[in-house]
């Protein structure tokens, strides 16, 4: 029984390897596609982006060379309605 399982698995596990080799062989043997003429393309001659993007704004400097960090907001304690009823 174990021998047949071993033989079956050896055959089944070789199939993906054979398929990969067949695909690679097919891709290598393909002829390259002919490039379309640039003059008769019919596309727009305008560039897709008329100007380069502007850089993002710099983040504020912290530490000894910049302003100190903004203070944290005041903390408030929220009481639930149960606690108000008990008091």
Steps between C-alpha positions, in 0.01 A plus 500: 500500500775747595686432178202601286449818700868585454487440123175696467641797693822498297300520178248759624765728650698503175210640296531863625874495429439375146231769452739775613769380258243487218385858570857629513587319174190646334586854621857476372386378158243782457574753228503863618201712405554770242507852642228736380605805297541809715361731231170319454427411861202733529585582859537838658830681461443684827698373796292329766629734770555863391731580791679307770335462837586755763682361802303434816524761776766439761387383840566742786835466672499383857775501756753770582485661154126543467188587691401272785227247440143618540365446851261211554131591526344529844371172636138474601335218686175377356264349750249245393133527584528209751755684710287814505197301617695342789622832636 
